[in-house]
Amino acid sequence: HAAVVRETLQAARRVARVAIVTLAMRPWVDNSSEWFLPGGDVKDLLEELEIPVYYAREHVTKAQRLAANQEEGVDVYTV
């Protein structure tokens, strides 16, 4: 699977800017890639291909969290 991930990211990067956006908490991408793609060197690959990882929770301000909590049925940490 690691080879497929590598090939997919390389192909995507050849034609576009690529980023990974996750609702998980840091360092989920690094940890999960080590657990599920051992030997895949995903962290190094992302650096090599200049693919940033955005942890969405880090980009939500306290004011935005509070405002979301006021809305019925809204959970800022659920997609």
DODO-331604 format. One record per residue (C-alpha): residue in three letters; chain; z, y, x. Coordinates in pm, whole numbers. Each point is the difference from the previous one (the first is absolute). Example, Ala and Ser with C-alpha at 12.3 -4.5 7.8 and 13.67 -1.06 7.14 Angstrom:
2
[site 'ALA'; 'A'; [780; -450; 1230]],
[site 'SER'; 'A'; [-66; 344; 137]],
This chain:
79
[site 'HIS'; 'A'; [0; 0; 0]],
[site 'ALA'; 'A'; [69; 238; 287]],
[site 'ALA'; 'A'; [-365; -16; 105]],
[site 'VAL'; 'A'; [-113; 86; -353]],
[site 'VAL'; 'A'; [239; 296; -12]],
[site 'ARG'; 'A'; [-126; 119; 340]],
[site 'GLU'; 'A'; [-367; -32; -102]],
[site 'THR'; 'A'; [61; 173; -333]],
[site 'LEU'; 'A'; [180; 296; 155]],
[site 'GLN'; 'A'; [-263; 34; 273]],
[site 'ALA'; 'A'; [-284; -10; -256]],
[site 'ALA'; 'A'; [173; 256; -221]],
[site 'ARG'; 'A'; [69; 228; 295]],
[site 'ARG'; 'A'; [-365; -8; 108]],
[site 'VAL'; 'A'; [-105; 165; -327]],
[site 'ALA'; 'A'; [300; 204; -112]],
[site 'ARG'; 'A'; [336; 147; 74]],
[site 'VAL'; 'A'; [261; -260; -82]],
[site 'ALA'; 'A'; [372; 24; -74]],
[site 'ILE'; 'A'; [265; -233; -130]],
[site 'VAL'; 'A'; [222; 138; -274]],
[site 'THR'; 'A'; [303; -199; -106]],
[site 'LEU'; 'A'; [294; 47; -231]],
[site 'ALA'; 'A'; [205; -219; 234]],
[site 'MET'; 'A'; [255; 135; 244]],
[site 'ARG'; 'A'; [-58; 35; 373]],
[site 'PRO'; 'A'; [-64; -225; 199]],
[site 'TRP'; 'A'; [-139; -234; -267]],
[site 'VAL'; 'A'; [-361; 3; 126]],
[site 'ASP'; 'A'; [104; -90; 355]],
[site 'ASN'; 'A'; [250; -263; -111]],
[site 'SER'; 'A'; [-218; -167; -260]],
[site 'SER'; 'A'; [-299; -15; 232]],
[site 'GLU'; 'A'; [216; -173; 262]],
[site 'TRP'; 'A'; [138; -245; -259]],
[site 'PHE'; 'A'; [-322; -81; -183]],
[site 'LEU'; 'A'; [-262; 58; 271]],
[site 'PRO'; 'A'; [171; -120; 318]],
[site 'GLY'; 'A'; [-205; 76; 307]],
[site 'GLY'; 'A'; [-217; 240; -198]],
[site 'ASP'; 'A'; [125; 306; 192]],
[site 'VAL'; 'A'; [-49; 210; -313]],
[site 'LYS'; 'A'; [211; 287; 134]],
[site 'ASP'; 'A'; [-222; 27; 307]],
[site 'LEU'; 'A'; [-313; -35; -213]],
[site 'LEU'; 'A'; [106; 285; -227]],
[site 'GLU'; 'A'; [61; 221; 303]],
[site 'GLU'; 'A'; [-332; -101; 158]],
[site 'LEU'; 'A'; [-194; 74; -318]],
[site 'GLU'; 'A'; [203; 316; -70]],
[site 'ILE'; 'A'; [110; -127; -341]],
[site 'PRO'; 'A'; [314; 181; -114]],
[site 'VAL'; 'A'; [264; -162; -216]],
[site 'TYR'; 'A'; [152; 221; -269]],
[site 'TYR'; 'A'; [331; -101; -151]],
[site 'ALA'; 'A'; [-25; 175; -336]],
[site 'ARG'; 'A'; [377; 27; -47]],
[site 'GLU'; 'A'; [13; 226; 305]],
[site 'HIS'; 'A'; [-237; 246; -167]],
[site 'VAL'; 'A'; [197; 50; -321]],
[site 'THR'; 'A'; [242; 290; 11]],
[site 'LYS'; 'A'; [345; -5; -154]],
[site 'ALA'; 'A'; [-116; 254; -257]],
[site 'GLN'; 'A'; [-292; -224; -97]],
[site 'ARG'; 'A'; [230; -302; -35]],
[site 'LEU'; 'A'; [237; 199; -221]],
[site 'ALA'; 'A'; [-286; 130; -214]],
[site 'ALA'; 'A'; [-140; -351; -42]],
[site 'ASN'; 'A'; [341; -128; -109]],
[site 'GLN'; 'A'; [-8; 252; -287]],
[site 'GLU'; 'A'; [-319; -153; -139]],
[site 'GLU'; 'A'; [47; -294; -233]],
[site 'GLY'; 'A'; [-154; -320; 132]],
[site 'VAL'; 'A'; [-76; 138; 347]],
[site 'ASP'; 'A'; [122; -180; 310]],
[site 'VAL'; 'A'; [-115; 184; 310]],
[site 'TYR'; 'A'; [21; -324; 202]],
[site 'THR'; 'A'; [-207; -212; -235]],
[site 'VAL'; 'A'; [-375; 1; -31]],
